[in-house]
Amino acid sequence: MRRLVLVLLSALLLLPAAAQADQAAPPATSASAAVLMDGESGRVLYGENIHEPMLIASTTKLMTALVAAEQGGDLEQMVVIRPEWVGVEGSSIYLKAGEEISLRGLLYGLLLQSGNDAARAIACHVAGDEESFARKMNEKAAQLGMEHSSFANASGLNQEGHYSTAYDMALLAQACLAHPVVSEICATQHIRVGNRTLVNHNKLLQRYPGCVGMKTGYTQLAGRTLVSAARRDGRTLICVTLDDRDDWRDHVALLDYGFSQYRAAALCTQGEEMGRAAVSGSLLPNVAAGAARSLAYPLAEGEDLTMEVVWHTPLSAPVEQGKVVGQAQWLLEGRVVAQVELIALHGAPCAQVSQRSWWERLLGRGA
């Protein structure tokens, strides 16, 4: 690989160093662990004990919903409630043995009113029993890169081997926001399901402009836990606090901090030419390489990025339009923080080799 390093001198990305002093300090919180994450890039804008394993209470139900939505099949299928699924400790939607409710209805009861009975019903319907469902939860956690998490039940009740971290829960929130069913339910303030009126426990849906969910939680041992997300001007921020007695105020303060102190700097747009890749074996010496997708990254005042292009070499003809030919990377203080694949914006055919005989070439025939 050969590297081409380009320093971005654009005024959009390079600001006077003195401006950094104007950046406000992040707010203090009452949380034992907290994280504020940019929902698109995954950049941590604020963190406190973000990798410390802790009890997470009913924020667990975000994972329950995601696994059920992905693996539960038809959400309109009716679920017959079994006697062993009712009367679960803690919050409830008061399911009754023998009643029928759709899987989608159970998901609303799970995420809006935090029904532990809904969690058990979902787990047993999808996987046969809660232990088998917990294995699915842990498999999904591994796929999402939740390296310091372990799930033992679908509701979040205190149990040995059931914990996560603020950072891991933010990764889970990213995945939930990307799932159309789960994100829609999380953002619902109230809904009628059968003879039940379900009301979302998340007060930020009413209190914070742009809030799109996500989940509250509480047990005596875990304390108050909260995962929230908000969108403004095309940006999404995710906030997680664990063991926080003042979580509503802390989330408002952290989200305000993220929106006011960081801006989304446009790094490239889809199809934008980012360089030219050399090609051997073609009449064309190179092909224009463009960004495979648009990309932005949150930057604070005084921060600037450098861009590095890494070409895939050797590149030989034929090269088809759309072929991945390299990668653009952006570095902040020497660390790669964003990257995008570069694709050929046009093709490069092989050079034509003449098939004429030496006698035809000598006579100048068959041109």
C-alpha positions as CSV (number, residue, x, y, z in Angstrom):
1,M,0.0,0.0,0.0
2,R,1.2,3.5,-0.7
3,R,-0.2,6.4,1.4
4,L,-1.1,9.9,0.2
5,V,-1.5,12.3,3.1
6,L,-3.5,15.4,2.5
7,V,-3.8,18.1,5.1
8,L,-7.3,19.7,5.1
9,L,-6.8,23.4,5.2
10,S,-10.4,24.2,4.6
11,A,-11.8,26.8,6.9
12,L,-14.6,24.4,7.7
13,L,-12.3,22.1,9.5
14,L,-9.3,24.2,10.5
15,L,-10.3,26.8,13.1
16,P,-8.0,29.1,15.1
17,A,-6.5,27.4,18.1
18,A,-7.6,30.2,20.4
19,A,-11.2,29.2,19.7
20,Q,-10.7,26.0,21.7
21,A,-10.6,28.0,24.9
22,D,-14.1,29.1,24.2
23,Q,-15.5,25.6,24.4
24,A,-17.7,25.2,27.4
25,A,-16.9,22.5,30.0
26,P,-19.2,19.5,30.0
27,P,-21.9,19.6,32.7
28,A,-21.4,17.7,36.0
29,T,-23.8,14.8,36.5
30,S,-25.1,12.7,39.4
31,A,-24.4,9.5,37.5
32,S,-22.0,6.7,38.5
33,A,-21.4,6.2,34.8
34,A,-22.5,8.3,31.8
35,V,-21.8,8.7,28.1
36,L,-22.8,11.1,25.4
37,M,-22.3,9.6,21.9
38,D,-22.7,11.0,18.4
39,G,-25.3,8.6,16.9
40,E,-23.8,8.6,13.4
41,S,-20.1,8.4,14.0
42,G,-20.1,6.8,17.4
43,R,-17.7,9.5,18.7
44,V,-17.9,9.8,22.5
45,L,-18.5,13.5,23.3
46,Y,-18.6,13.0,27.1
47,G,-17.8,10.0,29.3
48,E,-17.6,9.0,32.9
49,N,-16.7,5.4,33.8
50,I,-18.1,4.4,30.4
51,H,-16.6,0.9,30.5
52,E,-17.5,0.1,34.1
53,P,-19.9,-3.0,34.2
54,M,-23.0,-2.0,36.2
55,L,-26.6,-3.1,36.7
56,I,-28.8,-1.6,34.0
57,A,-32.4,-2.4,35.2
58,S,-35.1,-2.1,32.5
59,T,-32.9,-0.5,29.9
60,T,-32.3,-4.2,29.3
61,K,-35.5,-4.2,27.4
62,L,-33.9,-2.4,24.4
63,M,-32.0,-5.6,23.8
64,T,-35.1,-7.7,24.3
65,A,-37.0,-5.6,21.8
66,L,-34.2,-5.7,19.2
67,V,-33.8,-9.5,19.4
68,A,-37.5,-10.0,19.2
69,A,-38.0,-7.6,16.3
70,E,-35.2,-9.3,14.4
71,Q,-35.9,-12.9,15.2
72,G,-39.5,-13.1,16.3
73,G,-41.1,-13.4,12.8
74,D,-44.4,-11.8,12.0
75,L,-45.1,-9.1,14.6
76,E,-48.8,-9.3,13.9
77,Q,-49.0,-13.0,15.0
78,M,-51.1,-13.5,18.1
79,V,-49.5,-14.8,21.2
80,V,-51.6,-16.8,23.7
81,I,-50.4,-15.9,27.2
82,R,-49.5,-18.9,29.4
83,P,-50.1,-19.0,33.2
84,E,-46.4,-19.1,34.0
85,W,-45.8,-15.8,32.1
86,V,-48.0,-13.7,34.3
87,G,-47.5,-12.2,37.8
88,V,-43.8,-11.3,37.2
89,E,-42.1,-9.2,39.9
90,G,-41.9,-5.5,39.2
91,S,-43.6,-3.3,36.6
92,S,-46.3,-5.0,34.6
93,I,-49.0,-4.5,31.9
94,Y,-51.1,-7.1,33.8
95,L,-51.3,-9.9,31.2
96,K,-53.9,-12.5,31.9
97,A,-53.5,-16.3,31.3
98,G,-55.3,-17.3,28.2
99,E,-55.6,-13.8,26.6
100,E,-54.3,-13.2,23.1
101,I,-52.1,-10.2,22.2
102,S,-49.9,-9.6,19.1
103,L,-46.2,-9.7,19.4
104,R,-46.2,-6.1,18.3
105,G,-48.5,-5.3,21.2
106,L,-46.2,-7.0,23.6
107,L,-43.3,-4.9,22.3
108,Y,-45.3,-1.7,23.0
109,G,-46.0,-3.0,26.5
110,L,-42.4,-3.8,26.9
111,L,-40.9,-0.4,25.8
112,L,-43.6,2.0,26.9
113,Q,-44.7,0.7,30.2
114,S,-41.7,-1.5,30.9
115,G,-43.8,-4.6,31.5
116,N,-41.8,-7.4,33.0
117,D,-44.6,-9.8,32.2
118,A,-44.4,-8.6,28.5
119,A,-40.6,-9.3,28.6
120,R,-41.1,-12.9,29.8
121,A,-43.9,-13.5,27.3
122,I,-41.8,-12.2,24.4
123,A,-38.7,-14.2,25.5
124,C,-40.7,-17.5,25.8
125,H,-42.6,-17.0,22.6
126,V,-39.5,-16.2,20.6
127,A,-37.1,-18.7,22.1
128,G,-39.1,-21.2,24.1
129,D,-37.8,-20.1,27.5
130,E,-36.1,-17.1,29.0
131,E,-32.7,-18.8,29.3
132,S,-32.6,-19.6,25.6
133,F,-33.7,-16.0,24.8
134,A,-30.9,-14.6,27.0
135,R,-28.4,-16.6,24.9
136,K,-29.8,-14.8,21.8
137,M,-29.4,-11.5,23.6
138,N,-25.7,-12.3,24.3
139,E,-25.1,-13.3,20.7
140,K,-26.5,-10.0,19.6
141,A,-24.4,-8.1,22.1
142,A,-21.3,-9.8,20.7
143,Q,-22.3,-8.8,17.2
144,L,-22.7,-5.1,18.3
145,G,-19.3,-5.1,20.0
146,M,-20.7,-4.9,23.5
147,E,-17.6,-6.3,25.0
148,H,-18.4,-5.7,28.7
149,S,-22.1,-6.8,28.8
150,S,-23.8,-10.0,29.8
151,F,-27.6,-10.7,29.8
152,A,-29.3,-13.3,32.0
153,N,-33.0,-12.3,31.6
154,A,-35.2,-10.3,29.3
155,S,-36.6,-7.8,31.8
156,G,-33.5,-6.4,33.6
157,L,-34.4,-7.7,37.1
158,N,-31.3,-8.1,39.2
159,Q,-29.6,-11.4,38.5
160,E,-26.0,-12.7,38.7
161,G,-24.4,-12.4,35.3
162,H,-26.7,-9.5,34.1
163,Y,-24.9,-6.2,33.5
164,S,-23.6,-3.8,30.9
165,T,-21.8,-0.5,30.6
166,A,-22.8,3.0,29.6
167,Y,-20.7,2.7,26.4
168,D,-22.2,-0.7,25.5
169,M,-25.7,0.6,26.1
170,A,-25.0,3.5,23.7
171,L,-23.9,0.9,21.0
172,L,-27.2,-0.9,21.7
173,A,-29.1,2.4,21.3
174,Q,-27.4,3.0,17.9
175,A,-28.7,-0.4,16.7
176,C,-32.2,0.2,18.0
177,L,-32.4,3.6,16.3
178,A,-31.4,1.9,13.1
179,H,-34.2,-0.7,13.4
180,P,-37.5,0.9,12.0
181,V,-39.8,-1.1,14.3
182,V,-37.9,-0.6,17.6
183,S,-37.1,3.1,16.9
184,E,-40.8,3.8,16.1
185,I,-42.0,2.1,19.3
186,C,-39.4,3.9,21.4
187,A,-40.6,7.3,20.1
188,T,-44.3,6.6,20.7
189,Q,-45.8,8.6,23.6
190,H,-49.0,6.6,24.0
191,I,-51.0,4.0,22.2
192,R,-54.1,1.8,22.5
193,V,-53.4,-1.9,22.4
194,G,-56.6,-3.9,22.7
195,N,-58.3,-2.7,25.9
196,R,-55.0,-1.2,27.3
197,T,-53.8,2.3,27.0
198,L,-50.0,2.3,27.2
199,V,-48.2,5.4,28.1
200,N,-44.4,5.9,27.7
201,H,-42.5,6.4,30.9
202,N,-39.9,8.5,29.2
203,K,-40.6,12.1,30.2
204,L,-38.1,13.5,27.8
205,L,-40.4,12.8,24.9
206,Q,-42.5,15.7,26.2
207,R,-39.8,17.7,27.8
208,Y,-36.9,17.7,25.3
209,P,-37.3,19.0,21.8
210,G,-36.2,16.4,19.3
211,C,-36.3,13.5,21.7
212,V,-36.9,10.1,20.0
213,G,-36.9,7.8,23.0
214,M,-35.5,5.5,24.3
215,K,-35.9,3.6,27.7
216,T,-36.0,4.1,31.4
217,G,-35.1,1.7,34.2
218,Y,-35.0,1.4,38.0
219,T,-34.3,-1.2,40.7
220,Q,-33.2,-0.5,44.2
221,L,-29.8,-2.0,43.6
222,A,-29.3,-0.5,40.1
223,G,-30.7,2.9,40.9
224,R,-32.2,5.0,38.1
225,T,-31.0,4.1,34.6
226,L,-31.8,6.0,31.4
227,V,-31.0,5.7,27.7
228,S,-32.2,8.7,25.6
229,A,-31.7,9.9,22.0
230,A,-32.5,13.2,20.3
231,R,-32.3,14.5,16.7
232,R,-31.8,18.1,15.6
233,D,-30.7,19.5,12.3
234,G,-29.9,16.1,10.9
235,R,-27.8,15.1,13.9
236,T,-28.6,12.3,16.4
237,L,-27.1,12.2,19.9
238,I,-27.4,9.3,22.4
239,C,-27.1,9.7,26.1
240,V,-26.8,6.9,28.7
241,T,-26.7,7.3,32.5
242,L,-26.4,4.6,35.1
243,D,-27.2,4.9,38.8
244,D,-28.3,8.6,38.4
245,R,-30.7,10.1,40.9
246,D,-31.1,13.2,38.7
247,D,-31.2,11.6,35.3
248,W,-33.9,13.8,33.6
249,R,-31.9,17.0,34.3
250,D,-28.6,15.3,33.5
251,H,-29.8,14.1,30.1
252,V,-31.1,17.6,29.2
253,A,-27.8,19.1,30.2
254,L,-25.7,16.6,28.3
255,L,-27.8,16.7,25.2
256,D,-27.7,20.5,25.2
257,Y,-23.9,20.4,25.6
258,G,-23.5,18.0,22.7
259,F,-25.7,20.0,20.3
260,S,-24.2,23.4,21.3
261,Q,-20.5,22.4,21.5
262,Y,-20.1,20.1,18.6
263,R,-20.9,20.7,14.9
264,A,-21.2,18.1,12.2
265,A,-18.3,18.8,9.8
266,A,-19.0,17.5,6.3
267,L,-16.0,15.4,5.3
268,C,-17.3,14.2,1.9
269,T,-20.4,13.6,-0.2
270,Q,-21.3,10.5,-2.0
271,G,-19.6,10.4,-5.4
272,E,-17.2,13.2,-4.6
273,E,-13.8,12.7,-6.3
274,M,-11.2,12.1,-3.6
275,G,-8.2,11.3,-5.8
276,R,-7.0,9.2,-8.7
277,A,-5.9,5.6,-8.5
278,A,-3.1,4.4,-10.8
279,V,-4.0,1.5,-13.1
280,S,-1.6,-0.8,-14.9
281,G,-2.5,-2.7,-18.1
282,S,-4.8,0.0,-19.5
283,L,-4.6,2.9,-21.9
284,L,-5.9,5.0,-19.0
285,P,-3.1,5.6,-16.5
286,N,-5.6,6.1,-13.6
287,V,-9.2,6.2,-12.6
288,A,-11.0,8.8,-10.6
289,A,-11.9,7.6,-7.1
290,G,-15.0,8.9,-5.3
291,A,-16.6,8.5,-1.9
292,A,-18.9,5.5,-1.6
293,R,-21.2,7.5,0.8
294,S,-21.5,10.9,2.4
295,L,-19.7,11.3,5.7
296,A,-19.7,13.8,8.5
297,Y,-18.0,13.9,11.9
298,P,-18.6,16.0,15.0
299,L,-15.9,18.5,15.8
300,A,-15.5,21.0,18.7
301,E,-14.1,24.4,18.3
302,G,-10.4,24.4,17.6
303,E,-10.3,20.8,16.4
304,D,-9.0,19.9,12.9
305,L,-8.6,16.8,10.9
306,T,-6.1,15.4,8.4
307,M,-7.1,13.1,5.6
308,E,-5.1,10.1,4.4
309,V,-5.9,8.1,1.3
310,V,-4.8,4.4,1.2
311,W,-4.9,2.9,-2.3
312,H,-5.5,-0.8,-2.9
313,T,-2.4,-1.7,-5.0
314,P,-1.5,-3.1,-7.4
315,L,-4.6,-2.1,-9.4
316,S,-4.7,-3.8,-12.8
317,A,-7.1,-3.5,-15.7
318,P,-9.8,-4.1,-16.3
319,V,-11.3,-2.0,-13.5
320,E,-15.1,-1.8,-13.5
321,Q,-17.0,1.3,-12.4
322,G,-17.9,1.0,-8.8
323,K,-15.0,-1.2,-7.8
324,V,-13.5,-0.4,-4.4
325,V,-10.0,1.0,-5.1
326,G,-9.0,2.5,-1.8
327,Q,-10.1,4.1,1.4
328,A,-10.1,7.7,2.7
329,Q,-9.3,8.1,6.4
330,W,-9.6,11.1,8.7
331,L,-7.3,11.5,11.7
332,L,-7.8,13.5,14.8
333,E,-4.6,13.9,16.8
334,G,-3.0,11.1,14.9
335,R,-5.9,8.6,15.5
336,V,-8.2,7.4,12.7
337,V,-11.7,8.6,13.6
338,A,-13.6,8.3,10.3
339,Q,-13.2,6.4,7.1
340,V,-15.0,5.7,3.8
341,E,-14.4,3.4,0.9
342,L,-13.4,4.9,-2.4
343,I,-14.8,3.5,-5.6
344,A,-13.9,3.9,-9.2
345,L,-16.1,6.6,-10.8
346,H,-15.5,5.2,-14.3
347,G,-14.1,2.0,-15.7
348,A,-10.6,1.3,-17.1
349,P,-10.5,-1.4,-19.8
350,C,-7.5,-3.5,-20.7
351,A,-5.2,-2.2,-23.4
352,Q,-6.0,-3.8,-26.8
353,V,-3.3,-6.1,-28.1
354,S,-3.1,-6.4,-31.8
355,Q,-3.7,-9.8,-33.3
356,R,-2.3,-9.0,-36.7
357,S,0.5,-11.2,-38.1
358,W,4.0,-9.7,-38.6
359,W,3.5,-9.8,-42.4
360,E,0.2,-7.8,-42.1
361,R,1.9,-5.3,-39.9
362,L,4.8,-5.0,-42.3
363,L,2.4,-4.3,-45.2
364,G,0.3,-2.0,-43.1
365,R,-2.8,-4.1,-43.5
366,G,-5.6,-4.9,-41.1
367,A,-5.4,-1.5,-39.4
